[in-house]
Amino acid sequence: MFDAEYDEGESTYFDDLKGEMQKQAQLNCAEFEDQDDEARVQYEGFRPGMYVRVEIENVPCEFVQNFDPHYPIILGGLGNSEGNVGYVQVGPFAAYLKILKSRDPIIFSVGWRRFQTIPLYYMEDHNGRQRLLKYTPQHMHCGAAFWGKI
């Protein structure tokens, strides 16, 4: 009985959240509709579809010489809140047989992001403690804690 009511519910939490966001977007649109774009950008930020002028300093001369306007330049960035502590499970890799040491710098490639960080390797005990390892185990998985742009 409970499962049938839950499965056939009229709206999910995600639908409710999208509805609230839609209402807020309509309120924002109604509030700022009589203001010019510069004032709206001050409060709302740049909306999707707006053109943004980006000025880049210290561009190498090779970029200007080899620039082709037929190929787009993709700019990416990270928000201030995107520097978090990552907890991942790592294990031995057949192509890389060396043992890793805690606190040695390593380069992570996560999606389109590449960053250098200093991981701490650990094993989790049966009671939930994370015990620091000096080296990664040779034939087992272990955890790695690091700070990075994830």
N, C-alpha and C positions, 0 to 999 in steps of 0.2 A: 504494500500500500504506500509506504513512504517513498520507495524508489520510483514508483509510477508517477507520483506527484512531483518529485524532484526532477525526473527526466523530462516530463512534459510541461515544465514551468514556462510561463509566458515570456519571461525575460531573465537573462543571466546577469551576473554581476558586471560582466564586460559590457553588455548592452546598456545597463543602467549608467555605467561610467561614461560610455560614448554619448548617451543622451545628455548627461550633465555638461560634458564638454561642448556639445552642440549648443545648449542653452547659453553657456557662458560666451561662446563665440558670437551668438546673435546679440547678446547684451553689449559686448564690446563693439560690434559693428554699429549698433544703434547709438551708442554713446559717442563714438568718434567719427560718425559719418559727416559731420559738418566741419571737421578740421582738415587741414591740408596734410599731405603725406609726411612732411618733415616733423610735424607735431605728433602724428600717430606713431612714427618710428621711435620717438622719444619714450613713449609709454609702452607700446606693443612690441617693438623690435621690428625687424624686416619680415614682412609676410611672404609666404611662398609666391613666386611669380614676379616679385619685384626685382628690378635691375639694381645691382650693387657695383659701385666703382671701387676697385681694389688697387692701391698703389703699393708696389713692392720696391724696396730700396736695395741697393748693392746687388743688382742682378749681373751675373757674369756676361761678358761680351759674347761668349759662344751661344748663349740663349738667344740674344738679339740677332746674331748672324744666321742661326739655323731655325729661326721662328717660321712656322708654316701656319697661316690662319685657317687652313682647312682641317687641322687637327685641334680639338678643344684642349684647353688646359684645365685640369681638374684640381681644384684647391680643396684641401680638407683641414679640419682643425678639431681640437678637443675642447670640451667645456671645462670649466674650473672644477667641476665635481667628478670628472672622469679619472681621477687618480685614486685608485683604491688598492686595498690589499687583496691579492689573489691567493686562493687556496686551491691547488690543483694536484692531481695524482699523476706521478711520473713513474716510468718503468724503464727497463732495459730496452734498447733499440738495437736491432740486429746489425745495422750499418755503423753504429757508433758504440764500440765495445768498451770505451774508457769509463772509469768510475768518476762520478762528479763529486766535488767537495763543497760543503757548505761555505757560504760567504765568498765564493769565487764568482766573479762577474760572468754573466751569460746573456746571450741575446735571444729574446723571445720574438716570435713572429705570430701575432694574434690577428687574424683577418688581414686588413691592409696596414695594420700598425706593426712597427718593429721598434723594440726598445731594449735597452740594456738595463739589467737589474741584478741584484745580489740575492739569490734565493737561500732560504734556510730549509734543509731537508729534515723530515721528521717521520716517526712511526707513531701511530695512534695505539695506545694501550687498550686493554679490555675495559678499563674504567673511563675511557674518553680522554685521557691525558695525551698530549702531543709531546713526545720525548725527542729532543734534538739529536740528529745524527751528524757525525762528522763527515761521513761519506755515504753515498747512495749504496744500498745493498746490491750485490752482484746479480742475484737471480730473483729478486722480489720487487714489487711496486712499493713506493713510499710516497709521502706527501711532500709538497713544496709550498712554502709560504713566501710571498714576495710582494713588493710594492711596484705597481706599474700602471700604465694607461689602459686599463681594461674597462 
